[in-house]
Amino acid sequence: MPPQPVPPHDGKVLLVADQGLKSGDRMTSSQVDRKVEDFYAAIGGEPFFRALTARFYELVAEDEVLAPLFPVTDWAMHADHLAEHFIRMYGDNDLTAAWEPRLHQAHSHFLIAREHRLRWLELMAAAGGDLDAPEPGFGEFMTIMKVASGEMMAASRGAALARGERFHWDGSPR
């Protein structure tokens, strides 16, 4: 019997980072599971994600662009929340965690500008570099983070529009 394709994920397209960004729609459920499990093991599992997010928030705490976005500067708490998110997605193999409503709500209280998104990606890459993150896994992770950060930016912009805020294409105030 030929492999069955993965069913739609609540109308969302499954994206897989594998030497670039590809649709995972033609992958079987077992192929997706294997990809996630292999990725999680190769990148270093829970210890890696805890170290990555801790280092990332150390960098954020000192950053003049991102630090002001946080009303609560409990950086260890933020690191723990983000680590738990990554562990749930990849360690527990729950890719639906990417659409967790609380995650989107947390990013809807402020406007994420292009500058914020680019700095977020820059600091996440720097944190991985500081940890000598294993390749190609970390490159694949950063590919997915480019997509995810775009989604967070879109969620924040939608919420800003709902509040009646106006802004330029890059998210800077009007």
Buried (B, 14 or more C-beta within 10 A) or exposed (E): EEEEEBEEBEEEEBBBBBEEBBEBBEBBEEBBBEBBEEBBEBBBBBEBBBBBBBBBBBBBBEBEBBBEBBEEEEBEEBBBBBBBBBBBBBBEBBBEBBEBEEBBEBBBEBBBBEEBBEBBBBBBBEBBEBBEBBEBBBBBBBBBBEEBBEBBBEBBBEBBEEEEEEBEEEBEEE
